[in-house]
Amino acid sequence: MYRTRTEATDEQRAAAFYLGSLEDPLAPWVRATGPIDPYEMHLPVTVQDPVEWLSFWIVSQQISMAAATATFRRLLAALGGGLAPERVIAADDAALLGAGLSHAKVKAVRGLAQHVEDGRLEVGKLRTMPDEKIQSELVAVPSIGPWSAQMFMMRCIQRPDVFPAGDLGIRAALTTLDKLDSRITPKAAEQRSQVWRPYRTYATSYLWGYRWARDHPGED
């Protein structure tokens, strides 16, 4: 969760007002926090388009951010400075493996490039598609699951009403917030989130902030 660094936008103020006015356990935290920017994500690399964003996401899976950053930069260098699908497809395995990708990630990055190249994933249309369509298009790509698709919608194309019900941090925050005896299930979390429409991306970010504050008392 990031508090706004400049004057809040109309959407940020509207989301804070709406979520803070509900009769809901999250509302006091929203009021205490104020408007936030739920889309801000400090990527350690510069990405030029959705393909590069998704490629970095694939590269970063199951490794540290420092390792992902170094690997991604080597990958860019190996492919001439960009990840155009035709470059990825044309590159031999040795070049991709030499950049630090595992065999599984070589297959995943190629799969993404192939889906874009043959038109199965029309990245140019993603920003105009409804959320449900975007998710179904993305999860059809190898190595992109529902959570990765949701992060893409929240962080890359900045949709205001996305809720990653399967996220462990969100489920932990909801379990604490609602004083539940056991960890809330993804299905129950999805149902629970309906009260926060049409600002569930904002609610998600507030919940991450709520959990962080609970885990780090006294820190800001």
PLY file of the C-alpha trace (Angstrom):
ply
format ascii 1.0
element vertex 220
property float x
property float y
property float z
element edge 219
property int vertex1
property int vertex2
end_header
0.00 0.00 0.00
1.26 3.45 -0.91
-0.07 6.70 0.43
-0.36 9.30 -2.26
2.81 11.34 -2.67
1.00 14.24 -4.33
-2.54 15.53 -4.20
-4.96 12.63 -4.43
-6.83 12.06 -7.66
-10.60 12.16 -7.88
-10.68 8.36 -8.05
-8.43 7.98 -5.01
-10.59 10.36 -2.97
-13.80 8.68 -4.14
-12.47 5.24 -3.23
-11.32 6.38 0.20
-14.66 8.08 0.86
-16.70 5.10 -0.28
-14.71 2.41 1.53
-14.40 4.57 4.63
-18.14 5.22 4.79
-19.19 1.57 4.80
-20.36 -0.26 7.90
-17.48 -2.65 7.54
-14.46 -3.57 9.72
-12.11 -2.21 7.05
-13.64 1.27 7.15
-11.79 2.60 10.24
-8.45 1.62 8.71
-9.38 3.36 5.47
-10.38 6.53 7.31
-7.19 6.50 9.36
-5.01 5.93 6.29
-6.66 8.31 3.85
-6.43 8.19 0.05
-3.86 5.80 -1.41
-2.39 4.95 -4.78
-3.20 1.23 -5.26
-1.48 1.03 -8.63
2.01 2.09 -7.67
4.55 -0.68 -7.94
8.25 0.04 -7.83
9.60 -2.34 -10.44
13.40 -2.44 -10.33
13.51 -2.49 -14.14
11.98 -0.39 -16.89
9.37 -2.18 -18.97
8.09 -0.77 -22.23
4.81 -2.63 -22.71
2.57 -5.37 -21.31
4.69 -8.11 -22.89
7.79 -6.92 -21.04
5.78 -6.51 -17.81
4.50 -10.08 -18.05
7.94 -11.37 -19.06
9.50 -9.78 -15.98
6.76 -11.34 -13.88
7.65 -14.75 -15.30
11.37 -14.18 -14.77
10.85 -13.10 -11.16
8.90 -16.18 -10.07
10.51 -18.12 -7.19
13.72 -16.05 -7.11
14.77 -12.90 -5.27
14.05 -9.51 -6.77
17.78 -8.83 -7.09
18.28 -12.05 -9.06
15.22 -11.33 -11.21
16.47 -7.84 -11.99
19.90 -9.08 -13.05
18.41 -11.90 -15.13
15.91 -9.63 -16.85
18.59 -7.09 -17.74
20.76 -9.86 -19.21
17.74 -11.10 -21.14
17.12 -7.64 -22.58
20.76 -7.35 -23.58
20.74 -10.79 -25.21
17.71 -9.81 -27.29
19.01 -6.44 -28.42
17.39 -4.28 -25.78
13.75 -5.33 -26.05
11.44 -8.33 -25.77
9.54 -8.08 -29.03
7.83 -11.46 -29.51
9.60 -12.14 -32.78
12.97 -11.66 -31.07
12.09 -14.08 -28.29
10.85 -16.69 -30.75
13.91 -16.33 -32.99
16.45 -16.54 -30.15
18.02 -19.92 -29.54
17.75 -21.65 -26.19
21.43 -21.07 -25.44
20.96 -17.29 -25.50
17.98 -17.43 -23.13
19.60 -19.94 -20.81
22.77 -17.87 -20.87
20.81 -14.88 -19.57
19.96 -16.94 -16.52
16.53 -18.35 -17.34
15.71 -21.88 -16.27
14.47 -24.32 -18.90
10.93 -23.88 -17.53
11.15 -20.10 -17.81
12.56 -20.31 -21.33
9.46 -22.31 -22.24
7.20 -19.81 -20.44
8.72 -16.70 -22.01
8.56 -18.34 -25.44
4.96 -19.36 -24.79
4.00 -15.79 -24.00
5.77 -14.52 -27.11
4.10 -17.16 -29.27
0.64 -16.32 -27.94
1.22 -12.67 -28.80
2.82 -13.36 -32.17
0.03 -15.62 -33.45
-2.75 -13.39 -32.10
-4.07 -15.64 -29.37
-3.20 -12.87 -26.89
-4.00 -9.46 -28.35
-2.03 -7.23 -25.99
-3.06 -4.10 -27.86
-6.67 -4.72 -26.87
-6.15 -5.62 -23.22
-6.75 -2.10 -21.94
-10.21 -2.01 -23.54
-11.33 -5.51 -22.50
-13.54 -6.20 -19.47
-11.70 -7.63 -16.47
-13.14 -11.13 -16.87
-12.02 -11.30 -20.50
-8.51 -10.11 -19.64
-8.14 -12.80 -17.00
-9.36 -15.57 -19.29
-6.98 -14.41 -22.04
-3.99 -14.28 -19.71
-4.51 -17.58 -17.90
-4.52 -19.31 -21.28
-0.79 -18.44 -21.49
1.55 -21.02 -19.91
2.85 -19.96 -16.46
0.32 -17.13 -16.03
-2.23 -18.10 -13.41
-5.17 -16.19 -11.95
-3.06 -14.37 -9.36
-0.51 -13.21 -11.96
-3.34 -12.05 -14.21
-4.88 -10.11 -11.33
-1.57 -8.45 -10.49
-1.25 -7.45 -14.15
-4.72 -5.89 -14.11
-4.05 -4.06 -10.85
-0.50 -2.89 -11.45
0.04 -2.67 -15.19
-3.29 -1.53 -16.62
-4.65 -0.10 -13.37
-8.13 -1.56 -13.05
-9.91 -0.30 -9.89
-12.07 -3.35 -9.12
-9.80 -6.40 -9.02
-9.67 -8.70 -6.00
-7.06 -11.51 -5.69
-9.12 -13.77 -3.45
-6.49 -16.48 -3.44
-3.68 -14.22 -2.19
-2.41 -15.56 1.14
-1.70 -12.09 2.51
-5.21 -10.90 1.70
-6.74 -13.99 3.25
-4.61 -13.55 6.38
-5.63 -9.89 6.63
-9.32 -10.74 6.25
-9.07 -13.51 8.82
-7.64 -11.05 11.34
-9.91 -8.18 10.35
-13.08 -10.25 10.68
-11.82 -12.10 13.79
-12.32 -15.52 12.21
-11.28 -18.74 13.92
-9.62 -20.18 10.80
-8.10 -18.86 7.56
-10.80 -17.63 5.20
-11.09 -19.62 1.97
-10.61 -18.03 -1.45
-14.31 -18.58 -2.26
-15.40 -16.93 0.97
-12.91 -14.09 0.44
-14.35 -13.47 -3.02
-17.85 -13.30 -1.57
-16.62 -11.06 1.25
-15.13 -8.64 -1.25
-18.41 -7.81 -2.95
-19.19 -5.04 -0.46
-16.12 -3.14 -1.70
-17.18 -2.97 -5.35
-16.36 -0.96 -7.46
-13.09 -0.28 -5.60
-11.80 -3.73 -4.75
-8.29 -2.95 -6.01
-8.22 -0.19 -3.41
-9.62 -2.49 -0.74
-6.90 -5.00 -1.61
-4.21 -2.39 -1.12
-5.72 -1.23 2.16
-5.80 -4.85 3.34
-2.13 -5.32 2.48
-1.37 -2.17 4.43
-3.51 -3.32 7.34
-1.66 -6.63 7.50
1.75 -4.96 7.27
0.86 -2.61 10.12
-0.29 -5.52 12.26
2.96 -7.37 11.56
5.18 -4.29 12.08
3.67 -2.28 14.94
5.27 1.10 15.47
6.84 1.19 11.98
5.74 3.53 9.20
0 1
1 2
2 3
3 4
4 5
5 6
6 7
7 8
8 9
9 10
10 11
11 12
12 13
13 14
14 15
15 16
16 17
17 18
18 19
19 20
20 21
21 22
22 23
23 24
24 25
25 26
26 27
27 28
28 29
29 30
30 31
31 32
32 33
33 34
34 35
35 36
36 37
37 38
38 39
39 40
40 41
41 42
42 43
43 44
44 45
45 46
46 47
47 48
48 49
49 50
50 51
51 52
52 53
53 54
54 55
55 56
56 57
57 58
58 59
59 60
60 61
61 62
62 63
63 64
64 65
65 66
66 67
67 68
68 69
69 70
70 71
71 72
72 73
73 74
74 75
75 76
76 77
77 78
78 79
79 80
80 81
81 82
82 83
83 84
84 85
85 86
86 87
87 88
88 89
89 90
90 91
91 92
92 93
93 94
94 95
95 96
96 97
97 98
98 99
99 100
100 101
101 102
102 103
103 104
104 105
105 106
106 107
107 108
108 109
109 110
110 111
111 112
112 113
113 114
114 115
115 116
116 117
117 118
118 119
119 120
120 121
121 122
122 123
123 124
124 125
125 126
126 127
127 128
128 129
129 130
130 131
131 132
132 133
133 134
134 135
135 136
136 137
137 138
138 139
139 140
140 141
141 142
142 143
143 144
144 145
145 146
146 147
147 148
148 149
149 150
150 151
151 152
152 153
153 154
154 155
155 156
156 157
157 158
158 159
159 160
160 161
161 162
162 163
163 164
164 165
165 166
166 167
167 168
168 169
169 170
170 171
171 172
172 173
173 174
174 175
175 176
176 177
177 178
178 179
179 180
180 181
181 182
182 183
183 184
184 185
185 186
186 187
187 188
188 189
189 190
190 191
191 192
192 193
193 194
194 195
195 196
196 197
197 198
198 199
199 200
200 201
201 202
202 203
203 204
204 205
205 206
206 207
207 208
208 209
209 210
210 211
211 212
212 213
213 214
214 215
215 216
216 217
217 218
218 219
